[in-house]
Amino acid sequence: MLHMALVFLVIGLIAALLGFTTIAGASIAIAKFLAGLFLVLFLVFLVLGMAAAKRIVG
């Protein structure tokens, strides 16, 4: 997911350099969404992992 966010970011930057503003804006928006989704899922699974480890140890 993070890889796809970086791919869309690069596509958006290249499109912006070439003057394709609509495509650039859409690609950057998709990249922001995927990066945010990655961050939320990462935090959820981090908390779940810490809770599971706490239950196993204690």
PyMOL Python script that loads the backbone (N, CA, C, O; Angstrom):
from pymol import cmd

cmd.read_pdbstr("""\
ATOM      1  N   MET A   1       0.825  -1.182   0.000  1.00  0.00           N
ATOM      2  CA  MET A   1       0.000   0.000   0.000  1.00  0.00           C
ATOM      3  C   MET A   1       0.876   1.256   0.000  1.00  0.00           C
ATOM      4  O   MET A   1       0.610   2.213  -0.727  1.00  0.00           O
ATOM      5  N   LEU A   2       1.900   1.236   0.808  1.00  0.00           N
ATOM      6  CA  LEU A   2       2.813   2.375   0.838  1.00  0.00           C
ATOM      7  C   LEU A   2       3.545   2.492  -0.493  1.00  0.00           C
ATOM      8  O   LEU A   2       3.831   3.594  -0.960  1.00  0.00           O
ATOM      9  N   HIS A   3       3.843   1.358  -1.092  1.00  0.00           N
ATOM     10  CA  HIS A   3       4.493   1.357  -2.405  1.00  0.00           C
ATOM     11  C   HIS A   3       3.591   2.025  -3.445  1.00  0.00           C
ATOM     12  O   HIS A   3       4.059   2.828  -4.253  1.00  0.00           O
ATOM     13  N   MET A   4       2.308   1.694  -3.424  1.00  0.00           N
ATOM     14  CA  MET A   4       1.376   2.304  -4.374  1.00  0.00           C
ATOM     15  C   MET A   4       1.234   3.801  -4.123  1.00  0.00           C
ATOM     16  O   MET A   4       1.079   4.569  -5.072  1.00  0.00           O
ATOM     17  N   ALA A   5       1.285   4.225  -2.870  1.00  0.00           N
ATOM     18  CA  ALA A   5       1.222   5.649  -2.565  1.00  0.00           C
ATOM     19  C   ALA A   5       2.429   6.362  -3.162  1.00  0.00           C
ATOM     20  O   ALA A   5       2.292   7.453  -3.716  1.00  0.00           O
ATOM     21  N   LEU A   6       3.596   5.763  -3.054  1.00  0.00           N
ATOM     22  CA  LEU A   6       4.796   6.368  -3.637  1.00  0.00           C
ATOM     23  C   LEU A   6       4.729   6.395  -5.160  1.00  0.00           C
ATOM     24  O   LEU A   6       5.182   7.354  -5.785  1.00  0.00           O
ATOM     25  N   VAL A   7       4.167   5.345  -5.761  1.00  0.00           N
ATOM     26  CA  VAL A   7       4.015   5.306  -7.214  1.00  0.00           C
ATOM     27  C   VAL A   7       3.095   6.437  -7.675  1.00  0.00           C
ATOM     28  O   VAL A   7       3.415   7.145  -8.629  1.00  0.00           O
ATOM     29  N   PHE A   8       1.957   6.609  -7.002  1.00  0.00           N
ATOM     30  CA  PHE A   8       1.038   7.683  -7.376  1.00  0.00           C
ATOM     31  C   PHE A   8       1.661   9.054  -7.125  1.00  0.00           C
ATOM     32  O   PHE A   8       1.394   9.997  -7.870  1.00  0.00           O
ATOM     33  N   LEU A   9       2.479   9.176  -6.098  1.00  0.00           N
ATOM     34  CA  LEU A   9       3.161  10.437  -5.843  1.00  0.00           C
ATOM     35  C   LEU A   9       4.120  10.776  -6.980  1.00  0.00           C
ATOM     36  O   LEU A   9       4.159  11.916  -7.442  1.00  0.00           O
ATOM     37  N   VAL A  10       4.884   9.800  -7.427  1.00  0.00           N
ATOM     38  CA  VAL A  10       5.818  10.025  -8.533  1.00  0.00           C
ATOM     39  C   VAL A  10       5.057  10.357  -9.814  1.00  0.00           C
ATOM     40  O   VAL A  10       5.449  11.259 -10.554  1.00  0.00           O
ATOM     41  N   ILE A  11       3.971   9.633 -10.078  1.00  0.00           N
ATOM     42  CA  ILE A  11       3.159   9.924 -11.266  1.00  0.00           C
ATOM     43  C   ILE A  11       2.619  11.347 -11.198  1.00  0.00           C
ATOM     44  O   ILE A  11       2.631  12.073 -12.193  1.00  0.00           O
ATOM     45  N   GLY A  12       2.145  11.740 -10.019  1.00  0.00           N
ATOM     46  CA  GLY A  12       1.620  13.091  -9.857  1.00  0.00           C
ATOM     47  C   GLY A  12       2.683  14.154 -10.060  1.00  0.00           C
ATOM     48  O   GLY A  12       2.421  15.185 -10.680  1.00  0.00           O
ATOM     49  N   LEU A  13       3.881  13.915  -9.543  1.00  0.00           N
ATOM     50  CA  LEU A  13       4.955  14.889  -9.713  1.00  0.00           C
ATOM     51  C   LEU A  13       5.393  15.013 -11.167  1.00  0.00           C
ATOM     52  O   LEU A  13       5.639  16.117 -11.654  1.00  0.00           O
ATOM     53  N   ILE A  14       5.491  13.891 -11.855  1.00  0.00           N
ATOM     54  CA  ILE A  14       5.866  13.920 -13.265  1.00  0.00           C
ATOM     55  C   ILE A  14       4.779  14.609 -14.090  1.00  0.00           C
ATOM     56  O   ILE A  14       5.081  15.410 -14.975  1.00  0.00           O
ATOM     57  N   ALA A  15       3.513  14.298 -13.799  1.00  0.00           N
ATOM     58  CA  ALA A  15       2.412  14.937 -14.522  1.00  0.00           C
ATOM     59  C   ALA A  15       2.395  16.443 -14.266  1.00  0.00           C
ATOM     60  O   ALA A  15       2.094  17.223 -15.169  1.00  0.00           O
ATOM     61  N   ALA A  16       2.713  16.850 -13.052  1.00  0.00           N
ATOM     62  CA  ALA A  16       2.750  18.277 -12.740  1.00  0.00           C
ATOM     63  C   ALA A  16       3.878  18.972 -13.503  1.00  0.00           C
ATOM     64  O   ALA A  16       3.706  20.093 -13.981  1.00  0.00           O
ATOM     65  N   LEU A  17       5.015  18.318 -13.617  1.00  0.00           N
ATOM     66  CA  LEU A  17       6.125  18.901 -14.361  1.00  0.00           C
ATOM     67  C   LEU A  17       5.806  19.046 -15.843  1.00  0.00           C
ATOM     68  O   LEU A  17       6.270  19.977 -16.502  1.00  0.00           O
ATOM     69  N   LEU A  18       5.010  18.117 -16.359  1.00  0.00           N
ATOM     70  CA  LEU A  18       4.648  18.161 -17.777  1.00  0.00           C
ATOM     71  C   LEU A  18       3.425  19.039 -18.045  1.00  0.00           C
ATOM     72  O   LEU A  18       3.076  19.271 -19.203  1.00  0.00           O
ATOM     73  N   GLY A  19       2.772  19.528 -16.993  1.00  0.00           N
ATOM     74  CA  GLY A  19       1.652  20.439 -17.175  1.00  0.00           C
ATOM     75  C   GLY A  19       0.284  19.798 -17.149  1.00  0.00           C
ATOM     76  O   GLY A  19      -0.707  20.480 -17.410  1.00  0.00           O
ATOM     77  N   PHE A  20       0.189  18.532 -16.848  1.00  0.00           N
ATOM     78  CA  PHE A  20      -1.106  17.856 -16.762  1.00  0.00           C
ATOM     79  C   PHE A  20      -1.656  18.031 -15.344  1.00  0.00           C
ATOM     80  O   PHE A  20      -1.518  17.147 -14.498  1.00  0.00           O
ATOM     81  N   THR A  21      -2.275  19.179 -15.102  1.00  0.00           N
ATOM     82  CA  THR A  21      -2.663  19.529 -13.733  1.00  0.00           C
ATOM     83  C   THR A  21      -3.783  18.645 -13.200  1.00  0.00           C
ATOM     84  O   THR A  21      -3.785  18.321 -12.013  1.00  0.00           O
ATOM     85  N   THR A  22      -4.729  18.248 -14.034  1.00  0.00           N
ATOM     86  CA  THR A  22      -5.838  17.417 -13.551  1.00  0.00           C
ATOM     87  C   THR A  22      -5.344  16.044 -13.127  1.00  0.00           C
ATOM     88  O   THR A  22      -5.704  15.544 -12.062  1.00  0.00           O
ATOM     89  N   ILE A  23      -4.522  15.447 -13.964  1.00  0.00           N
ATOM     90  CA  ILE A  23      -3.972  14.128 -13.643  1.00  0.00           C
ATOM     91  C   ILE A  23      -3.064  14.226 -12.422  1.00  0.00           C
ATOM     92  O   ILE A  23      -3.069  13.342 -11.565  1.00  0.00           O
ATOM     93  N   ALA A  24      -2.287  15.298 -12.345  1.00  0.00           N
ATOM     94  CA  ALA A  24      -1.389  15.486 -11.206  1.00  0.00           C
ATOM     95  C   ALA A  24      -2.182  15.619  -9.913  1.00  0.00           C
ATOM     96  O   ALA A  24      -1.830  15.008  -8.904  1.00  0.00           O
ATOM     97  N   GLY A  25      -3.241  16.409  -9.935  1.00  0.00           N
ATOM     98  CA  GLY A  25      -4.059  16.589  -8.735  1.00  0.00           C
ATOM     99  C   GLY A  25      -4.714  15.297  -8.285  1.00  0.00           C
ATOM    100  O   GLY A  25      -4.755  14.998  -7.091  1.00  0.00           O
ATOM    101  N   ALA A  26      -5.227  14.528  -9.238  1.00  0.00           N
ATOM    102  CA  ALA A  26      -5.860  13.253  -8.900  1.00  0.00           C
ATOM    103  C   ALA A  26      -4.844  12.269  -8.337  1.00  0.00           C
ATOM    104  O   ALA A  26      -5.131  11.570  -7.365  1.00  0.00           O
ATOM    105  N   SER A  27      -3.670  12.210  -8.932  1.00  0.00           N
ATOM    106  CA  SER A  27      -2.639  11.288  -8.462  1.00  0.00           C
ATOM    107  C   SER A  27      -2.158  11.657  -7.058  1.00  0.00           C
ATOM    108  O   SER A  27      -1.945  10.780  -6.221  1.00  0.00           O
ATOM    109  N   ILE A  28      -1.990  12.939  -6.808  1.00  0.00           N
ATOM    110  CA  ILE A  28      -1.561  13.377  -5.480  1.00  0.00           C
ATOM    111  C   ILE A  28      -2.647  13.074  -4.447  1.00  0.00           C
ATOM    112  O   ILE A  28      -2.342  12.678  -3.322  1.00  0.00           O
ATOM    113  N   ALA A  29      -3.916  13.260  -4.829  1.00  0.00           N
ATOM    114  CA  ALA A  29      -5.017  12.952  -3.903  1.00  0.00           C
ATOM    115  C   ALA A  29      -5.054  11.463  -3.569  1.00  0.00           C
ATOM    116  O   ALA A  29      -5.262  11.089  -2.415  1.00  0.00           O
ATOM    117  N   ILE A  30      -4.858  10.628  -4.559  1.00  0.00           N
ATOM    118  CA  ILE A  30      -4.827   9.174  -4.327  1.00  0.00           C
ATOM    119  C   ILE A  30      -3.641   8.813  -3.443  1.00  0.00           C
ATOM    120  O   ILE A  30      -3.766   7.977  -2.548  1.00  0.00           O
ATOM    121  N   ALA A  31      -2.497   9.433  -3.687  1.00  0.00           N
ATOM    122  CA  ALA A  31      -1.307   9.160  -2.875  1.00  0.00           C
ATOM    123  C   ALA A  31      -1.539   9.566  -1.424  1.00  0.00           C
ATOM    124  O   ALA A  31      -1.141   8.842  -0.511  1.00  0.00           O
ATOM    125  N   LYS A  32      -2.177  10.712  -1.199  1.00  0.00           N
ATOM    126  CA  LYS A  32      -2.476  11.142   0.171  1.00  0.00           C
ATOM    127  C   LYS A  32      -3.422  10.162   0.858  1.00  0.00           C
ATOM    128  O   LYS A  32      -3.231   9.810   2.022  1.00  0.00           O
ATOM    129  N   PHE A  33      -4.446   9.727   0.122  1.00  0.00           N
ATOM    130  CA  PHE A  33      -5.401   8.783   0.695  1.00  0.00           C
ATOM    131  C   PHE A  33      -4.722   7.468   1.073  1.00  0.00           C
ATOM    132  O   PHE A  33      -4.937   6.950   2.169  1.00  0.00           O
ATOM    133  N   LEU A  34      -3.910   6.930   0.176  1.00  0.00           N
ATOM    134  CA  LEU A  34      -3.244   5.655   0.452  1.00  0.00           C
ATOM    135  C   LEU A  34      -2.246   5.781   1.599  1.00  0.00           C
ATOM    136  O   LEU A  34      -2.127   4.869   2.418  1.00  0.00           O
ATOM    137  N   ALA A  35      -1.535   6.889   1.666  1.00  0.00           N
ATOM    138  CA  ALA A  35      -0.589   7.091   2.755  1.00  0.00           C
ATOM    139  C   ALA A  35      -1.328   7.212   4.090  1.00  0.00           C
ATOM    140  O   ALA A  35      -0.880   6.660   5.095  1.00  0.00           O
ATOM    141  N   GLY A  36      -2.439   7.919   4.106  1.00  0.00           N
ATOM    142  CA  GLY A  36      -3.243   8.027   5.324  1.00  0.00           C
ATOM    143  C   GLY A  36      -3.812   6.689   5.751  1.00  0.00           C
ATOM    144  O   GLY A  36      -3.797   6.347   6.933  1.00  0.00           O
ATOM    145  N   LEU A  37      -4.315   5.931   4.781  1.00  0.00           N
ATOM    146  CA  LEU A  37      -4.850   4.604   5.084  1.00  0.00           C
ATOM    147  C   LEU A  37      -3.764   3.693   5.626  1.00  0.00           C
ATOM    148  O   LEU A  37      -4.004   2.934   6.565  1.00  0.00           O
ATOM    149  N   PHE A  38      -2.560   3.759   5.041  1.00  0.00           N
ATOM    150  CA  PHE A  38      -1.431   2.985   5.532  1.00  0.00           C
ATOM    151  C   PHE A  38      -1.120   3.347   6.981  1.00  0.00           C
ATOM    152  O   PHE A  38      -0.899   2.467   7.814  1.00  0.00           O
ATOM    153  N   LEU A  39      -1.104   4.638   7.274  1.00  0.00           N
ATOM    154  CA  LEU A  39      -0.782   5.089   8.626  1.00  0.00           C
ATOM    155  C   LEU A  39      -1.817   4.600   9.636  1.00  0.00           C
ATOM    156  O   LEU A  39      -1.460   4.141  10.721  1.00  0.00           O
ATOM    157  N   VAL A  40      -3.082   4.697   9.285  1.00  0.00           N
ATOM    158  CA  VAL A  40      -4.148   4.250  10.195  1.00  0.00           C
ATOM    159  C   VAL A  40      -4.051   2.745  10.433  1.00  0.00           C
ATOM    160  O   VAL A  40      -4.113   2.288  11.574  1.00  0.00           O
ATOM    161  N   LEU A  41      -3.899   1.978   9.359  1.00  0.00           N
ATOM    162  CA  LEU A  41      -3.790   0.523   9.516  1.00  0.00           C
ATOM    163  C   LEU A  41      -2.540   0.131  10.292  1.00  0.00           C
ATOM    164  O   LEU A  41      -2.575  -0.800  11.096  1.00  0.00           O
ATOM    165  N   PHE A  42      -1.442   0.831  10.059  1.00  0.00           N
ATOM    166  CA  PHE A  42      -0.214   0.564  10.803  1.00  0.00           C
ATOM    167  C   PHE A  42      -0.432   0.777  12.295  1.00  0.00           C
ATOM    168  O   PHE A  42      -0.028  -0.057  13.106  1.00  0.00           O
ATOM    169  N   LEU A  43      -1.062   1.875  12.660  1.00  0.00           N
ATOM    170  CA  LEU A  43      -1.301   2.150  14.079  1.00  0.00           C
ATOM    171  C   LEU A  43      -2.253   1.141  14.706  1.00  0.00           C
ATOM    172  O   LEU A  43      -2.044   0.721  15.845  1.00  0.00           O
ATOM    173  N   VAL A  44      -3.298   0.747  13.977  1.00  0.00           N
ATOM    174  CA  VAL A  44      -4.246  -0.242  14.500  1.00  0.00           C
ATOM    175  C   VAL A  44      -3.539  -1.564  14.770  1.00  0.00           C
ATOM    176  O   VAL A  44      -3.696  -2.154  15.839  1.00  0.00           O
ATOM    177  N   PHE A  45      -2.760  -2.025  13.796  1.00  0.00           N
ATOM    178  CA  PHE A  45      -2.077  -3.300  13.976  1.00  0.00           C
ATOM    179  C   PHE A  45      -0.960  -3.216  15.010  1.00  0.00           C
ATOM    180  O   PHE A  45      -0.652  -4.212  15.665  1.00  0.00           O
ATOM    181  N   LEU A  46      -0.353  -2.054  15.166  1.00  0.00           N
ATOM    182  CA  LEU A  46       0.646  -1.871  16.206  1.00  0.00           C
ATOM    183  C   LEU A  46       0.010  -2.009  17.588  1.00  0.00           C
ATOM    184  O   LEU A  46       0.561  -2.679  18.461  1.00  0.00           O
ATOM    185  N   VAL A  47      -1.131  -1.387  17.783  1.00  0.00           N
ATOM    186  CA  VAL A  47      -1.831  -1.481  19.067  1.00  0.00           C
ATOM    187  C   VAL A  47      -2.301  -2.912  19.316  1.00  0.00           C
ATOM    188  O   VAL A  47      -2.182  -3.417  20.432  1.00  0.00           O
ATOM    189  N   LEU A  48      -2.834  -3.567  18.286  1.00  0.00           N
ATOM    190  CA  LEU A  48      -3.268  -4.956  18.446  1.00  0.00           C
ATOM    191  C   LEU A  48      -2.090  -5.871  18.787  1.00  0.00           C
ATOM    192  O   LEU A  48      -2.214  -6.764  19.626  1.00  0.00           O
ATOM    193  N   GLY A  49      -0.963  -5.648  18.141  1.00  0.00           N
ATOM    194  CA  GLY A  49       0.234  -6.454  18.441  1.00  0.00           C
ATOM    195  C   GLY A  49       0.748  -6.239  19.845  1.00  0.00           C
ATOM    196  O   GLY A  49       1.164  -7.185  20.514  1.00  0.00           O
ATOM    197  N   MET A  50       0.722  -5.003  20.291  1.00  0.00           N
ATOM    198  CA  MET A  50       1.171  -4.721  21.663  1.00  0.00           C
ATOM    199  C   MET A  50       0.221  -5.330  22.684  1.00  0.00           C
ATOM    200  O   MET A  50       0.659  -5.825  23.722  1.00  0.00           O
ATOM    201  N   ALA A  51      -1.084  -5.296  22.396  1.00  0.00           N
ATOM    202  CA  ALA A  51      -2.051  -5.900  23.309  1.00  0.00           C
ATOM    203  C   ALA A  51      -1.887  -7.423  23.354  1.00  0.00           C
ATOM    204  O   ALA A  51      -2.001  -8.028  24.420  1.00  0.00           O
ATOM    205  N   ALA A  52      -1.623  -8.033  22.214  1.00  0.00           N
ATOM    206  CA  ALA A  52      -1.416  -9.480  22.180  1.00  0.00           C
ATOM    207  C   ALA A  52      -0.137  -9.861  22.917  1.00  0.00           C
ATOM    208  O   ALA A  52      -0.114 -10.853  23.645  1.00  0.00           O
ATOM    209  N   ALA A  53       0.909  -9.093  22.738  1.00  0.00           N
ATOM    210  CA  ALA A  53       2.171  -9.386  23.418  1.00  0.00           C
ATOM    211  C   ALA A  53       2.014  -9.214  24.938  1.00  0.00           C
ATOM    212  O   ALA A  53       2.573  -9.983  25.720  1.00  0.00           O
ATOM    213  N   LYS A  54       1.260  -8.214  25.334  1.00  0.00           N
ATOM    214  CA  LYS A  54       1.028  -7.987  26.758  1.00  0.00           C
ATOM    215  C   LYS A  54       0.240  -9.153  27.360  1.00  0.00           C
ATOM    216  O   LYS A  54       0.500  -9.575  28.487  1.00  0.00           O
ATOM    217  N   ARG A  55      -0.717  -9.662  26.598  1.00  0.00           N
ATOM    218  CA  ARG A  55      -1.521 -10.794  27.082  1.00  0.00           C
ATOM    219  C   ARG A  55      -0.678 -12.060  27.184  1.00  0.00           C
ATOM    220  O   ARG A  55      -0.870 -12.848  28.110  1.00  0.00           O
ATOM    221  N   ILE A  56       0.250 -12.273  26.254  1.00  0.00           N
ATOM    222  CA  ILE A  56       1.095 -13.466  26.278  1.00  0.00           C
ATOM    223  C   ILE A  56       2.081 -13.397  27.430  1.00  0.00           C
ATOM    224  O   ILE A  56       2.284 -14.393  28.125  1.00  0.00           O
ATOM    225  N   VAL A  57       2.699 -12.240  27.647  1.00  0.00           N
ATOM    226  CA  VAL A  57       3.707 -12.099  28.678  1.00  0.00           C
ATOM    227  C   VAL A  57       3.075 -12.090  30.057  1.00  0.00           C
ATOM    228  O   VAL A  57       3.559 -12.749  30.978  1.00  0.00           O
ATOM    229  N   GLY A  58       1.986 -11.336  30.197  1.00  0.00           N
ATOM    230  CA  GLY A  58       1.400 -11.170  31.526  1.00  0.00           C
ATOM    231  C   GLY A  58       0.245 -12.048  31.694  1.00  0.00           C
ATOM    232  O   GLY A  58      -0.382 -12.048  32.754  1.00  0.00           O
TER     233      GLY A  58
END
""", "prot")
cmd.dss("prot")
cmd.show_as("cartoon", "prot")
cmd.util.cbc("prot")
cmd.orient("prot")
